Amino acid sequence: MATPKKGRNASAQSKPGRSLALILIAIAALTGGMFASGHTKPRLGIDLAGGTSITLRAVPEAGNEAAINKTNMDTAVSIMERRVNGLGVSESEVQTQGRENIIVNIPKGTNSEQARKQVGTTAKLYFRPVIATEIAGGKGTASPSPSPTGSPTDKPSGKATDKPEATDKGSASPSASASTQGRAVTDALKADATPSASASDKGDKAGPSPSGSGGTAEGDANALQAKYAKLDCTDEKTRSSVGDGVKASEPTLACGKNAQGQWQKYILGPAEVDGTDVDKAQAVLNTQTGAGWTVTMDFTDAGAKKFANITGKLAQNQSPQNQFAIVLDGEVVSDPYVRQALTGGNAEISGNFNQQSAQELSNMLSYGALPLTFKVDSMTTVTAALGGDQLQAGLIAGAIGLALVVIYLLAYYRGLSFIAILSLLVSAALTYTLMALLGPAIGFALNLPAVCGAIVAIGITADSFIVYFERVRDEIREGRSLRPAVERAWPRARRTILVSDFVSFLAAAVLFLVTVGKVQGFAFTLGLTTLLDVVVVFLFTKPLLTLMARRPFFANGHKWSGLDPKSLGAQPPLRRTRRPVDPKEA
């Protein structure tokens, strides 16, 4: 039974090169992937790269103050995180502060400007019929204006869309007098304001209400027209407040820009379709029709029915009441007209989009609307100067700590310190390449706490080497030669290393789960380096020591090898002495 065991041990000792080759191949592959991806440096967090810190305050809607609660605030935080991460922004921090505030820290980067625009945007989307529109500051309440964006189109099979020409819209201007136009607007508003009217039959009402039955509705319509006449969409403060407190089921005023960059004002009817009816939105470069960047939308089953219903009714009206406005957070982003019902369950918003604006809109629609309205209380720019100074101090401290560890290894372990230093270098190479690759892969960003975690990991890694080296030296003290001592020491050292690393990893995992923000960076780095310590010890340190044990410098116990039996106080091997042979017994 002893022979097979010796054979297995001999076989295990004879192939340490396989483990070394495996880890070297892994390092080469990670390094190659790092250079191939173009990400040769780890991403930096807001404290090292700088960025923007935004404080958002939840504002209750009229009559719905109870909406500001923990559930809605947590939902808003989740949506904001998905929005900024969808833009590829590294290490964005989104967390609540108090009952109604949310703090957003956005690191400096290529997409941080977009993130700042999107993070607090409510993204409440409504499709409202247009009742009247004109250039801001213009005259004539019902005169149509040039379309700012083109029109939505069915996409039943993903082929090129058949869009109505924008020139048709401009030529469809009615020739009625201003008084007739004003009366048509009043009639449309009265029809939309009739309490008994449902969303499906509003579009069928074009005439005035019977005498005596529409007093309240007519008064509301006249009041809205009076506000419309005074509305100045060129004033930013006015634009930000227009439509505040208006429910989706009520007519409203709105502002929007046309293709020529002019502000345009609108009277809009109640919302017929809202953002929850949109199943998916995507920015697409439409090269087949020459429409440029567009935003395609897929509706839910219920949304498709609503959209087909409203477009079918609008197609029967004259301009501008054959248009519907796509209203995002109170601003009209498109006011296309329709010629026929769009029944394909898909639509396309086209017009004056570039890649950035199309992606912004599609991203907000894809990740959902915030359950609350937020106002920016403060926005401050965080510079990287302070973080850079702290990083430099941290790196100096880490270098000093590493130098002290190396000096200790050289003084105490002598030749064995060569193996320990090489192991530390391998661990550093793996850590750096993984951090560089995890930036674009999962959004990991290196912040100051993460740097601290990497420095702490130096001690954890060095501790694993020391545990193994001391086990080997104990075996030599018991009188064994180096090669069997290396193999006999490994099982006991392995158990100790695994238990120690498991405790460190468990602490890092718990810390990562129960904390937020920058502390998670420390926990993540500590957990990552702990796992790498196990990999390095098993695949590099142990095989390398097995190879070195075959060299005369270590095997013969040179005084500078760190394994000199005499300096370790080794006991001579216990040997059985032979008794003198008695001649009589012979």
VODOTOR-194666 format. One record per residue (C-alpha): residue in one letter; x, y, z. Coordinates in nm, 3 decimals, padded with zeros to 5 digits. Layout:
<sites>
A,X,Y,Z
...
</sites>
This chain:
<sites>
M,00.000,00.000,00.000
A,00.294,00.235,00.060
T,00.424,00.210,-00.294
P,00.121,00.362,-00.475
K,00.114,00.651,-00.227
K,00.477,00.728,-00.294
G,00.409,00.703,-00.665
R,00.124,00.954,-00.646
N,00.334,01.194,-00.442
A,00.621,01.162,-00.683
S,00.390,01.224,-00.975
A,00.244,01.533,-00.806
Q,00.591,01.667,-00.733
S,00.716,01.606,-01.084
K,00.460,01.831,-01.262
P,00.456,02.170,-01.087
G,00.530,02.328,-01.425
R,00.170,02.272,-01.534
S,00.035,02.499,-01.260
L,00.296,02.764,-01.333
A,00.219,02.752,-01.704
L,-00.154,02.784,-01.632
I,-00.122,03.099,-01.422
L,00.127,03.257,-01.663
I,-00.111,03.191,-01.952
A,-00.392,03.351,-01.751
I,-00.180,03.662,-01.688
A,-00.086,03.682,-02.056
A,-00.452,03.645,-02.162
L,-00.572,03.913,-01.920
T,-00.295,04.150,-02.025
G,-00.372,04.089,-02.392
G,-00.742,04.149,-02.333
M,-00.661,04.471,-02.147
F,-00.458,04.611,-02.438
A,-00.701,04.478,-02.701
S,-00.994,04.652,-02.531
G,-00.804,04.977,-02.503
H,-00.868,04.998,-02.129
T,-00.513,04.989,-01.995
K,-00.592,05.178,-01.675
P,-00.856,05.121,-01.408
R,-01.148,05.359,-01.408
L,-01.130,05.620,-01.136
G,-01.410,05.712,-00.899
I,-01.543,06.059,-00.830
D,-01.290,06.125,-00.551
L,-00.998,06.056,-00.786
A,-01.135,06.173,-01.123
G,-01.365,06.451,-01.008
G,-01.727,06.491,-01.113
T,-02.059,06.634,-01.003
S,-02.262,06.596,-00.686
I,-02.636,06.667,-00.723
T,-02.894,06.701,-00.447
L,-03.250,06.633,-00.564
R,-03.561,06.712,-00.361
A,-03.888,06.529,-00.416
V,-04.179,06.766,-00.487
P,-04.530,06.634,-00.420
E,-04.798,06.677,-00.683
A,-05.113,06.866,-00.591
G,-05.333,06.654,-00.366
N,-05.084,06.366,-00.358
E,-04.840,06.456,-00.080
A,-04.846,06.099,00.052
A,-04.661,05.985,-00.262
I,-04.331,06.084,-00.097
N,-04.268,05.763,00.091
K,-03.987,05.512,00.132
T,-04.116,05.281,-00.142
N,-04.131,05.552,-00.407
M,-03.796,05.699,-00.299
D,-03.628,05.356,-00.325
T,-03.788,05.304,-00.667
A,-03.656,05.642,-00.781
V,-03.305,05.553,-00.661
S,-03.318,05.224,-00.852
I,-03.433,05.392,-01.175
M,-03.169,05.665,-01.148
E,-02.897,05.404,-01.100
R,-03.012,05.215,-01.409
R,-03.019,05.535,-01.613
V,-02.663,05.642,-01.534
N,-02.531,05.286,-01.562
G,-02.708,05.253,-01.897
L,-02.492,05.543,-02.013
G,-02.174,05.365,-01.904
V,-02.092,05.606,-01.621
S,-01.855,05.446,-01.371
E,-01.917,05.435,-00.997
S,-02.219,05.660,-00.987
E,-02.357,05.684,-00.635
V,-02.731,05.727,-00.585
Q,-02.867,05.718,-00.233
T,-03.143,05.872,-00.025
Q,-03.078,06.136,00.238
G,-03.356,06.200,00.481
R,-03.719,06.165,00.380
E,-03.730,06.359,00.054
N,-03.375,06.408,-00.073
I,-03.161,06.197,-00.307
I,-02.785,06.252,-00.345
V,-02.632,06.164,-00.682
N,-02.254,06.159,-00.732
I,-02.154,06.130,-01.098
P,-01.783,06.087,-01.181
K,-01.632,06.289,-01.460
G,-01.648,06.101,-01.789
T,-01.758,06.106,-02.150
N,-02.123,06.052,-02.062
S,-02.145,06.243,-01.734
E,-02.310,06.542,-01.905
Q,-02.592,06.319,-02.033
A,-02.623,06.160,-01.690
R,-02.666,06.497,-01.522
K,-02.948,06.578,-01.764
Q,-03.127,06.248,-01.718
V,-03.083,06.159,-01.355
G,-03.368,06.372,-01.217
T,-03.588,06.379,-01.523
T,-03.928,06.241,-01.438
A,-03.973,06.104,-01.790
K,-04.352,06.125,-01.780
L,-04.455,06.066,-02.137
Y,-04.797,06.147,-02.274
F,-04.950,06.140,-02.621
R,-05.196,06.431,-02.631
P,-05.408,06.555,-02.926
V,-05.316,06.904,-03.045
I,-05.600,07.156,-03.025
A,-05.407,07.471,-03.117
T,-05.048,07.568,-03.180
E,-04.845,07.864,-03.297
I,-04.496,08.006,-03.288
A,-04.432,08.161,-02.948
G,-04.510,08.532,-02.978
G,-04.715,08.475,-03.296
K,-05.079,08.561,-03.364
G,-05.381,08.348,-03.446
T,-05.465,08.082,-03.194
A,-05.532,07.802,-03.434
S,-05.285,07.854,-03.712
P,-05.068,07.554,-03.771
S,-04.689,07.567,-03.749
P,-04.418,07.376,-03.926
S,-04.376,07.029,-03.781
P,-04.071,07.012,-03.557
T,-04.015,06.645,-03.605
G,-04.197,06.460,-03.877
S,-04.439,06.180,-03.794
P,-04.463,05.839,-03.636
T,-04.508,05.548,-03.869
D,-04.615,05.188,-03.848
K,-04.336,04.933,-03.860
P,-04.522,04.606,-03.905
S,-04.233,04.417,-04.053
G,-03.925,04.624,-03.974
K,-03.898,04.750,-04.330
A,-03.859,05.110,-04.443
T,-04.135,05.323,-04.306
D,-04.384,05.518,-04.519
K,-04.392,05.860,-04.357
P,-04.624,06.149,-04.466
E,-04.426,06.435,-04.618
A,-04.367,06.733,-04.389
T,-04.468,06.972,-04.668
D,-04.825,06.837,-04.663
K,-04.861,06.966,-04.310
G,-04.775,07.323,-04.397
S,-05.017,07.329,-04.692
A,-05.307,07.207,-04.484
S,-05.360,07.536,-04.308
P,-05.730,07.617,-04.272
S,-05.858,07.935,-04.430
A,-06.116,08.014,-04.163
S,-06.117,08.353,-03.995
A,-05.960,08.406,-03.654
S,-06.299,08.419,-03.484
T,-06.404,08.092,-03.643
Q,-06.073,07.935,-03.539
G,-06.115,08.057,-03.182
R,-06.463,07.906,-03.167
A,-06.330,07.573,-03.298
V,-06.071,07.571,-03.023
T,-06.336,07.645,-02.761
D,-06.555,07.365,-02.895
A,-06.268,07.119,-02.885
L,-06.177,07.218,-02.530
K,-06.540,07.188,-02.418
A,-06.563,06.842,-02.567
D,-06.244,06.737,-02.384
A,-06.363,06.891,-02.059
T,-06.709,06.724,-02.057
P,-06.708,06.501,-01.748
S,-06.921,06.233,-01.905
A,-06.700,06.200,-02.209
S,-06.464,05.912,-02.220
A,-06.119,05.917,-02.377
S,-06.250,05.714,-02.668
D,-06.532,05.947,-02.766
K,-06.364,06.283,-02.718
G,-06.228,06.280,-03.066
D,-06.578,06.247,-03.213
K,-06.698,06.576,-03.066
A,-06.630,06.870,-03.296
G,-06.924,07.101,-03.234
P,-07.030,07.314,-02.940
S,-07.228,07.178,-02.651
P,-07.604,07.236,-02.642
S,-07.707,07.571,-02.508
G,-07.700,07.584,-02.129
S,-07.517,07.255,-02.081
G,-07.158,07.364,-02.122
G,-07.131,07.670,-01.902
T,-06.857,07.536,-01.680
A,-06.672,07.368,-01.965
E,-06.691,07.684,-02.176
G,-06.562,07.891,-01.885
D,-06.266,07.655,-01.838
A,-06.199,07.662,-02.211
N,-06.203,08.041,-02.220
A,-05.970,08.057,-01.918
L,-05.727,07.819,-02.082
Q,-05.734,08.020,-02.405
A,-05.664,08.337,-02.208
K,-05.357,08.173,-02.050
Y,-05.252,08.046,-02.390
A,-05.268,08.395,-02.538
K,-05.033,08.526,-02.265
L,-04.798,08.224,-02.268
D,-04.439,08.315,-02.355
C,-04.245,07.996,-02.426
T,-03.924,08.189,-02.489
D,-03.896,08.253,-02.112
E,-03.726,07.963,-01.934
K,-03.899,08.025,-01.603
T,-04.239,08.023,-01.772
R,-04.159,07.703,-01.960
S,-04.055,07.523,-01.641
S,-04.387,07.600,-01.472
V,-04.629,07.556,-01.761
G,-04.861,07.262,-01.702
D,-04.766,07.221,-01.332
G,-05.036,07.044,-01.134
V,-05.239,06.951,-01.443
K,-05.366,06.595,-01.445
A,-05.323,06.368,-01.746
S,-05.702,06.363,-01.792
E,-05.722,06.742,-01.831
P,-05.633,06.977,-02.121
T,-05.310,07.168,-02.071
L,-05.066,07.414,-02.221
A,-04.718,07.313,-02.335
C,-04.409,07.441,-02.511
G,-04.173,07.281,-02.761
K,-03.912,07.361,-03.024
N,-03.969,07.315,-03.395
A,-03.716,07.206,-03.655
Q,-03.602,07.566,-03.703
G,-03.518,07.598,-03.334
Q,-03.815,07.829,-03.263
W,-04.021,07.792,-02.949
Q,-04.380,07.696,-03.015
K,-04.676,07.695,-02.777
Y,-04.966,07.451,-02.768
I,-05.310,07.383,-02.631
L,-05.330,07.008,-02.583
G,-05.619,06.779,-02.503
P,-05.623,06.507,-02.234
A,-05.365,06.231,-02.262
E,-05.483,05.938,-02.470
V,-05.165,05.724,-02.434
D,-04.895,05.746,-02.168
G,-04.542,05.621,-02.115
T,-04.651,05.303,-01.938
D,-04.805,05.192,-02.268
V,-04.459,05.194,-02.429
D,-04.297,04.852,-02.398
K,-03.956,04.933,-02.547
A,-03.775,05.233,-02.693
Q,-03.452,05.239,-02.892
A,-03.240,05.497,-03.076
V,-03.191,05.391,-03.438
L,-03.003,05.546,-03.729
N,-03.255,05.518,-04.012
T,-03.046,05.511,-04.329
Q,-03.311,05.351,-04.551
T,-03.548,05.649,-04.549
G,-03.292,05.919,-04.477
A,-03.473,06.020,-04.158
G,-03.147,06.027,-03.962
W,-03.160,05.937,-03.594
T,-03.502,05.827,-03.477
V,-03.653,05.675,-03.164
T,-03.852,05.359,-03.225
M,-04.121,05.252,-02.981
D,-04.295,04.920,-02.932
F,-04.630,04.948,-02.754
T,-04.788,04.702,-02.516
D,-05.105,04.530,-02.633
A,-05.323,04.781,-02.449
G,-05.106,05.070,-02.568
A,-05.127,04.955,-02.930
K,-05.508,04.964,-02.913
K,-05.511,05.312,-02.758
F,-05.260,05.440,-03.013
A,-05.455,05.298,-03.307
N,-05.775,05.448,-03.169
I,-05.643,05.804,-03.124
T,-05.452,05.814,-03.453
G,-05.761,05.689,-03.637
K,-05.970,05.975,-03.495
L,-05.706,06.242,-03.546
A,-05.671,06.143,-03.912
Q,-06.030,06.263,-03.969
N,-05.957,06.619,-03.850
Q,-05.798,06.918,-04.020
S,-05.465,07.067,-03.920
P,-05.361,07.130,-03.650
Q,-05.618,06.899,-03.490
N,-05.491,06.603,-03.691
Q,-05.167,06.621,-03.492
F,-05.079,06.465,-03.161
A,-04.806,06.595,-02.934
I,-04.554,06.365,-02.770
V,-04.505,06.540,-02.436
L,-04.207,06.450,-02.217
D,-04.200,06.612,-01.874
G,-04.428,06.891,-01.991
E,-04.232,06.970,-02.308
V,-04.341,06.877,-02.659
V,-04.063,06.678,-02.823
S,-04.263,06.599,-03.137
D,-04.600,06.699,-03.286
P,-04.647,06.478,-03.592
Y,-04.968,06.466,-03.792
V,-05.136,06.147,-03.908
R,-05.325,06.053,-04.223
Q,-05.452,05.715,-04.111
A,-05.477,05.494,-03.805
L,-05.143,05.340,-03.705
T,-05.232,04.986,-03.605
G,-04.901,04.801,-03.614
G,-04.822,04.834,-03.243
N,-04.500,05.013,-03.334
A,-04.418,05.378,-03.394
E,-04.119,05.592,-03.475
I,-04.045,05.941,-03.350
S,-03.844,06.113,-03.620
G,-03.726,06.465,-03.677
N,-03.454,06.694,-03.549
F,-03.263,06.427,-03.353
N,-02.889,06.367,-03.331
Q,-02.736,06.054,-03.180
Q,-02.708,06.200,-02.831
S,-03.063,06.338,-02.809
A,-03.210,06.017,-02.955
Q,-03.021,05.804,-02.703
E,-03.123,06.031,-02.416
L,-03.491,05.999,-02.502
S,-03.482,05.624,-02.564
N,-03.285,05.564,-02.244
M,-03.535,05.750,-02.028
L,-03.827,05.568,-02.188
S,-03.655,05.229,-02.160
Y,-03.575,05.259,-01.789
G,-03.911,05.392,-01.688
A,-04.059,05.702,-01.535
L,-03.973,05.820,-01.186
P,-04.263,05.782,-00.944
L,-04.199,06.134,-00.810
T,-04.111,06.476,-00.946
F,-03.769,06.606,-00.839
K,-03.621,06.954,-00.828
V,-03.246,07.018,-00.818
D,-03.164,07.180,-00.483
S,-02.789,07.202,-00.542
M,-02.527,07.096,-00.793
T,-02.159,07.113,-00.702
T,-01.848,07.023,-00.896
V,-01.604,06.792,-00.719
T,-01.242,06.842,-00.822
A,-00.990,06.561,-00.829
A,-00.719,06.768,-00.658
L,-00.800,06.662,-00.301
G,-00.852,06.300,-00.400
G,-00.528,06.306,-00.599
D,-00.335,06.428,-00.294
Q,-00.494,06.158,-00.079
L,-00.418,05.895,-00.342
Q,-00.055,06.002,-00.354
A,-00.033,05.982,00.024
G,-00.200,05.641,00.018
L,00.036,05.510,-00.250
I,00.337,05.637,-00.052
A,00.204,05.462,00.257
G,00.148,05.145,00.055
A,00.498,05.161,-00.090
I,00.647,05.205,00.258
G,00.444,04.911,00.387
L,00.547,04.694,00.093
A,00.913,04.790,00.141
L,00.897,04.695,00.510
V,00.741,04.360,00.418
V,01.018,04.294,00.164
I,01.291,04.390,00.413
Y,01.139,04.156,00.670
L,01.124,03.871,00.419
L,01.486,03.928,00.311
A,01.612,03.942,00.669
Y,01.416,03.646,00.803
Y,01.358,03.414,00.507
R,01.659,03.504,00.292
G,01.641,03.286,-00.020
L,01.273,03.206,00.035
S,01.200,03.579,00.004
F,01.268,03.541,-00.370
I,00.962,03.316,-00.399
A,00.751,03.549,-00.183
I,00.841,03.860,-00.385
L,00.767,03.686,-00.714
S,00.431,03.576,-00.574
L,00.351,03.933,-00.472
L,00.436,04.054,-00.822
V,00.209,03.791,-00.978
S,-00.072,03.890,-00.741
A,-00.021,04.258,-00.829
A,-00.032,04.182,-01.203
L,-00.356,03.986,-01.170
T,-00.514,04.256,-00.953
Y,-00.423,04.540,-01.190
T,-00.539,04.368,-01.509
L,-00.867,04.257,-01.351
M,-00.940,04.607,-01.221
A,-00.871,04.754,-01.565
L,-01.104,04.502,-01.732
L,-01.379,04.521,-01.469
G,-01.420,04.894,-01.533
P,-01.589,04.861,-01.874
A,-01.732,04.518,-01.789
I,-01.927,04.591,-01.469
G,-01.863,04.962,-01.409
F,-01.606,04.908,-01.133
A,-01.421,05.227,-01.048
L,-01.115,05.266,-00.829
N,-01.171,05.505,-00.540
L,-00.970,05.583,-00.228
P,-01.131,05.312,-00.010
A,-01.063,05.060,-00.288
V,-00.697,05.161,-00.286
C,-00.697,05.102,00.091
G,-00.841,04.756,00.031
A,-00.560,04.676,-00.212
I,-00.298,04.791,00.042
V,-00.453,04.578,00.317
A,-00.443,04.283,00.076
I,-00.061,04.301,00.070
G,-00.056,04.186,00.431
I,-00.312,03.911,00.368
T,-00.112,03.775,00.074
A,00.221,03.791,00.259
D,00.061,03.613,00.555
S,-00.027,03.313,00.334
F,00.336,03.278,00.223
I,00.459,03.297,00.581
V,00.217,03.026,00.692
Y,00.350,02.788,00.425
F,00.716,02.873,00.478
E,00.687,02.815,00.852
R,00.523,02.477,00.800
V,00.813,02.374,00.575
R,01.068,02.494,00.829
D,00.888,02.297,01.102
E,00.923,01.983,00.894
I,01.296,02.050,00.849
R,01.334,02.100,01.224
E,01.192,01.751,01.270
G,01.480,01.614,01.064
R,01.325,01.578,00.719
S,01.500,01.679,00.400
L,01.359,01.967,00.194
R,01.167,01.785,-00.082
P,00.952,01.568,00.148
A,00.921,01.864,00.387
V,00.767,02.077,00.111
E,00.505,01.812,00.035
R,00.426,01.718,00.394
A,00.390,02.082,00.498
W,00.147,02.168,00.220
P,-00.173,01.994,00.345
R,-00.156,02.159,00.687
A,-00.059,02.499,00.544
R,-00.333,02.472,00.283
R,-00.604,02.426,00.546
T,-00.481,02.723,00.747
I,-00.461,02.947,00.438
L,-00.810,02.851,00.321
V,-00.966,02.914,00.661
S,-00.792,03.252,00.694
D,-00.890,03.364,00.344
F,-01.246,03.241,00.391
V,-01.285,03.459,00.700
S,-01.144,03.762,00.513
F,-01.369,03.700,00.212
L,-01.675,03.651,00.434
A,-01.607,03.982,00.609
A,-01.565,04.156,00.271
A,-01.889,04.004,00.136
V,-02.092,04.109,00.440
L,-01.944,04.459,00.427
F,-02.028,04.485,00.057
L,-02.389,04.379,00.111
V,-02.470,04.599,00.410
T,-02.297,04.919,00.299
V,-02.341,05.165,00.013
G,-02.123,05.402,-00.181
K,-01.749,05.415,-00.144
V,-01.726,05.159,00.136
Q,-01.842,04.901,-00.115
G,-01.530,04.979,-00.317
F,-01.315,04.881,-00.019
A,-01.514,04.561,00.036
F,-01.507,04.466,-00.334
T,-01.130,04.514,-00.363
L,-01.065,04.323,-00.040
G,-01.280,04.032,-00.157
L,-01.120,04.028,-00.503
T,-00.762,04.027,-00.369
T,-00.851,03.758,-00.116
L,-00.967,03.527,-00.396
L,-00.654,03.608,-00.595
D,-00.442,03.518,-00.291
V,-00.582,03.164,-00.301
V,-00.515,03.142,-00.675
V,-00.155,03.265,-00.640
V,-00.068,03.040,-00.347
F,-00.212,02.728,-00.511
L,-00.097,02.786,-00.870
F,00.227,02.979,-00.822
T,00.383,02.978,-00.473
K,00.346,02.605,-00.404
P,00.462,02.486,-00.752
L,00.753,02.733,-00.751
L,00.872,02.615,-00.410
T,00.848,02.255,-00.532
L,01.078,02.343,-00.824
M,01.320,02.537,-00.604
A,01.343,02.244,-00.363
R,01.517,02.050,-00.641
R,01.794,02.310,-00.668
P,02.113,02.238,-00.471
F,02.105,02.589,-00.320
F,01.782,02.509,-00.137
A,01.799,02.128,-00.122
N,02.143,02.129,00.048
G,02.031,02.387,00.302
H,02.262,02.673,00.208
K,02.294,02.924,00.493
W,02.140,03.198,00.273
S,01.854,02.980,00.154
G,01.647,03.033,00.467
L,01.627,02.656,00.504
D,01.958,02.579,00.673
P,01.886,02.288,00.912
K,02.158,02.400,01.154
S,02.028,02.756,01.186
L,01.675,02.618,01.225
G,01.785,02.389,01.511
A,01.696,02.072,01.326
Q,01.723,01.740,01.510
P,01.934,01.473,01.342
P,01.732,01.196,01.183
L,01.648,00.916,01.426
R,01.828,00.605,01.315
R,01.826,00.257,01.468
T,02.178,00.160,01.584
R,02.296,-00.193,01.516
R,02.390,-00.416,01.810
P,02.727,-00.590,01.796
V,02.684,-00.941,01.670
D,02.754,-01.205,01.936
P,02.986,-01.470,01.791
K,02.801,-01.735,01.980
E,02.474,-01.629,01.826
A,02.637,-01.626,01.487
</sites>
